[in-house]
Amino acid sequence: MNSGKNFAGVIGFFDEPRALLEATRQVRDANFARFDSFTPYPVHGMDAAQGIKRSRIPYVTFVAGLCGFLFAFWFQYWTMAVDWPLNVGGKPFNSWPAFVPVMFELTVLVAGLSTLVAMLYFNRLPNVFRRGFDPSITRDRFALLIEPPASEKEATEFLEQIGAKEVRAVYAQGWFE
Amino acid sequence: MTTSEITHYTPDVLVTGAKTLADVNTDIAAPLERFPGKIWWICFGVALGCFGIGAGLATKMFMTGLGVLGLNEPNGWGVFIINFVFWVGIGHAGTLISAILFLFRQKWRTAINRAAEAMTIFAVMTALLFPVIHTGRPWYAVFWLIPYPNQRDLWVNFRSPLIWDVFAVGTYFTISLVFWYIGLVPDLASIRDRAKHKLRKFIYTILSLGWRGSNKNWSHYESAYLLFAGLSTPLVLSVHSVVSFDFAVSSVPGWHTTIFPPYFVAGAIFSGFAMVVTLLVITREVFGLKNYITIGHLEKMNKIIMATGLMVGYAYACEFFIAWYSGSSFEKFAFVNRAFGPYWWAYWIMAVCNVLVPQVFWFKKARTSIPVMFVVALFVNIGMWFERFVIVVTSLHRDFLPSSWRYYVPTLFDWGITLGSFGWFFIWFLLFVRFLPVIAMSEIKGVIKEGGAS
């Protein structure tokens, strides 16, 4: 087995999402500093059970969308009215209604791409050097990981006590965080 | 979660056959791990052949010039623009299913959203070929379309709908691709974890970005997914609106109408759903996914086909009313000429296929019959292609100067390159069903569990 310094926590497996929800609440109430659950699909109520705050991605999306909007207006104004004023059918140089479609599209484009980047950043992805704990997690099993500073013994005992079907210690591999 | 929330969804409606979570992986991922069967190779060969014909003719066209097409004054636009609008329209159903039905919490979308979104991406890729090759010098086109500092010291004209189109379709493609890929990540991780072969494991490890199903990740993931749905909803409505501006902003009678944006969007969803039904009827049969893509799913899509078909029918009628009510003699002429002029046959193919044929869906028996819906979907696809033919060709072929009137006939190059575009689309779709899960496994699992007693 690996040395103690690679110890990454103790993982306990459950068969049912409800059992996992209940177990997660108990782990949270027992004041373990770091823990996370692993599920094949997003289980509703898990964020509350784990005490996770609402994702901050919407703020990123909003600010990015606003930047895209303003940039699109500025850029169209600058190219059409300042850098090379172009007379099209006698319309004013700053014919802003004609700029609206591109302003909308760039709002969505910048907001969307920023949402992607923010999601990856908050999730610490991509990280292909990191291995899944168990192939069954992306299939049909539900797992709960108690991470250090909890000791191996303490975490194992707690997980067994709250009804985990299988409990084992896991060790860091590659860029494991 | 409270009990009342759960009872809305019964598992046998969305997924039949008493499937467990593990069954979902086996049923959906297993076909990807087998060597493709005979049917797949035949289809792939045919698609490749069609694409080859189109690519060959396109090469010849680049060498000779656009004169080989049926285009001539006053028909500056022809089959290529028809195909562009047709293929962009096909894509709309995918985004409607993935984004709008998601915001409306329509759980039945989970079985069909992956394939429909894939269809969107491939359809937009196909659509984008046409404006580019229509320039005749595609290797320059990219420089004309994108505003960047250049030695000519010129910018693109942002007051032109054609430039709006570049931004609209470009954004649509990018956002659809990202939305689709985000949805794929958990499923790619499932396939990675199932993989036995080293190379397969390596490829899917890279593709799945290191996804582990952590709930901290799911939390951000769901937030991002919701935002993408929120961004894609106005986007999909805007794309075909902007495409319709290509016509509506000009002053050609028959094109210059304010009804175009909603009319185009309804038509796009209409044709897109017909294509989804066509593709899924085949996919569920070939891959044995009848428990996931049930008759219930197909029936719901058929209802949408009928509803949007009625909207399109209303738009056809409305155009005629406004042409008469406007009192403009040119406008009146354009519409009488459309229905009773030299291209009467195209108009009535369109009207019969799009308005009359979908009426069979008033009957539940027709809505739930696979052969009937397959035939209706084909009719709708043909009808919607002719709708664009009618709009593009009949409005142009008799312009203000009768001496330049002409009867536009597409040439072998027009038809061959059109065939090639179908080949190109099906090449991508066939590769998709081989290498990626055609159903969103992680979403289906959520639906099964919510309905199941646990």
Chai-1 contact restraints between the chains, C-beta under 6 A:
chainA,res_idxA,chainB,res_idxB,connection_type,confidence,min_distance_angstrom,max_distance_angstrom,comment,restraint_id
A,E16,B,S454,contact,1.0,0.0,6.0,A-B,restraint_1
A,R18,B,S454,contact,1.0,0.0,6.0,A-B,restraint_2
A,D36,B,S214,contact,1.0,0.0,6.0,A-B,restraint_3
A,D36,B,K216,contact,1.0,0.0,6.0,A-B,restraint_4
A,S37,B,N215,contact,1.0,0.0,6.0,A-B,restraint_5
A,F38,B,G213,contact,1.0,0.0,6.0,A-B,restraint_6
A,F38,B,S214,contact,1.0,0.0,6.0,A-B,restraint_7
A,T39,B,G213,contact,1.0,0.0,6.0,A-B,restraint_8
A,P40,B,K445,contact,1.0,0.0,6.0,A-B,restraint_9
A,Y41,B,S442,contact,1.0,0.0,6.0,A-B,restraint_10
A,Y41,B,K445,contact,1.0,0.0,6.0,A-B,restraint_11
A,Y41,B,G446,contact,1.0,0.0,6.0,A-B,restraint_12
A,P42,B,W218,contact,1.0,0.0,6.0,A-B,restraint_13
A,P42,B,E222,contact,1.0,0.0,6.0,A-B,restraint_14
A,H44,B,M1,contact,1.0,0.0,6.0,A-B,restraint_15
A,G45,B,M1,contact,1.0,0.0,6.0,A-B,restraint_16
A,M46,B,N215,contact,1.0,0.0,6.0,A-B,restraint_17
A,D47,B,S219,contact,1.0,0.0,6.0,A-B,restraint_18
A,I52,B,S219,contact,1.0,0.0,6.0,A-B,restraint_19
A,S55,B,S219,contact,1.0,0.0,6.0,A-B,restraint_20
A,S55,B,H220,contact,1.0,0.0,6.0,A-B,restraint_21
A,S55,B,S223,contact,1.0,0.0,6.0,A-B,restraint_22
A,I57,B,S223,contact,1.0,0.0,6.0,A-B,restraint_23
A,I57,B,A224,contact,1.0,0.0,6.0,A-B,restraint_24
A,T61,B,L227,contact,1.0,0.0,6.0,A-B,restraint_25
A,Q76,B,F158,contact,1.0,0.0,6.0,A-B,restraint_26
A,T79,B,W155,contact,1.0,0.0,6.0,A-B,restraint_27
A,M80,B,F158,contact,1.0,0.0,6.0,A-B,restraint_28
A,W84,B,W155,contact,1.0,0.0,6.0,A-B,restraint_29
A,V88,B,R159,contact,1.0,0.0,6.0,A-B,restraint_30
A,S95,B,R159,contact,1.0,0.0,6.0,A-B,restraint_31
A,A98,B,R159,contact,1.0,0.0,6.0,A-B,restraint_32
A,F99,B,F158,contact,1.0,0.0,6.0,A-B,restraint_33
A,P101,B,W164,contact,1.0,0.0,6.0,A-B,restraint_34
A,P101,B,V242,contact,1.0,0.0,6.0,A-B,restraint_35
A,V102,B,F167,contact,1.0,0.0,6.0,A-B,restraint_36
A,E105,B,F167,contact,1.0,0.0,6.0,A-B,restraint_37
A,E105,B,A168,contact,1.0,0.0,6.0,A-B,restraint_38
A,E105,B,T171,contact,1.0,0.0,6.0,A-B,restraint_39
A,V108,B,T171,contact,1.0,0.0,6.0,A-B,restraint_40
A,V108,B,L231,contact,1.0,0.0,6.0,A-B,restraint_41
A,V108,B,L235,contact,1.0,0.0,6.0,A-B,restraint_42
A,L109,B,T171,contact,1.0,0.0,6.0,A-B,restraint_43
A,A111,B,L231,contact,1.0,0.0,6.0,A-B,restraint_44
A,G112,B,I175,contact,1.0,0.0,6.0,A-B,restraint_45
A,G112,B,L231,contact,1.0,0.0,6.0,A-B,restraint_46
A,T115,B,A224,contact,1.0,0.0,6.0,A-B,restraint_47
A,T115,B,L227,contact,1.0,0.0,6.0,A-B,restraint_48
A,L116,B,V178,contact,1.0,0.0,6.0,A-B,restraint_49
A,M119,B,H220,contact,1.0,0.0,6.0,A-B,restraint_50
A,M119,B,A224,contact,1.0,0.0,6.0,A-B,restraint_51
A,F122,B,H220,contact,1.0,0.0,6.0,A-B,restraint_52
A,N123,B,N217,contact,1.0,0.0,6.0,A-B,restraint_53
A,N123,B,H220,contact,1.0,0.0,6.0,A-B,restraint_54
A,L125,B,L209,contact,1.0,0.0,6.0,A-B,restraint_55
A,L125,B,G210,contact,1.0,0.0,6.0,A-B,restraint_56
A,P126,B,L209,contact,1.0,0.0,6.0,A-B,restraint_57
A,P126,B,G210,contact,1.0,0.0,6.0,A-B,restraint_58
A,N127,B,G210,contact,1.0,0.0,6.0,A-B,restraint_59
A,V128,B,T205,contact,1.0,0.0,6.0,A-B,restraint_60
A,V128,B,I206,contact,1.0,0.0,6.0,A-B,restraint_61
A,V128,B,G210,contact,1.0,0.0,6.0,A-B,restraint_62
A,R130,B,G210,contact,1.0,0.0,6.0,A-B,restraint_63
A,G132,B,D193,contact,1.0,0.0,6.0,A-B,restraint_64
A,G132,B,R212,contact,1.0,0.0,6.0,A-B,restraint_65
A,P135,B,D193,contact,1.0,0.0,6.0,A-B,restraint_66
A,I137,B,G213,contact,1.0,0.0,6.0,A-B,restraint_67
A,T138,B,A189,contact,1.0,0.0,6.0,A-B,restraint_68
A,T138,B,S190,contact,1.0,0.0,6.0,A-B,restraint_69
A,T138,B,D193,contact,1.0,0.0,6.0,A-B,restraint_70
A,T138,B,G213,contact,1.0,0.0,6.0,A-B,restraint_71
A,R139,B,A22,contact,1.0,0.0,6.0,A-B,restraint_72
A,R139,B,N25,contact,1.0,0.0,6.0,A-B,restraint_73
A,D140,B,L21,contact,1.0,0.0,6.0,A-B,restraint_74
A,D140,B,A22,contact,1.0,0.0,6.0,A-B,restraint_75
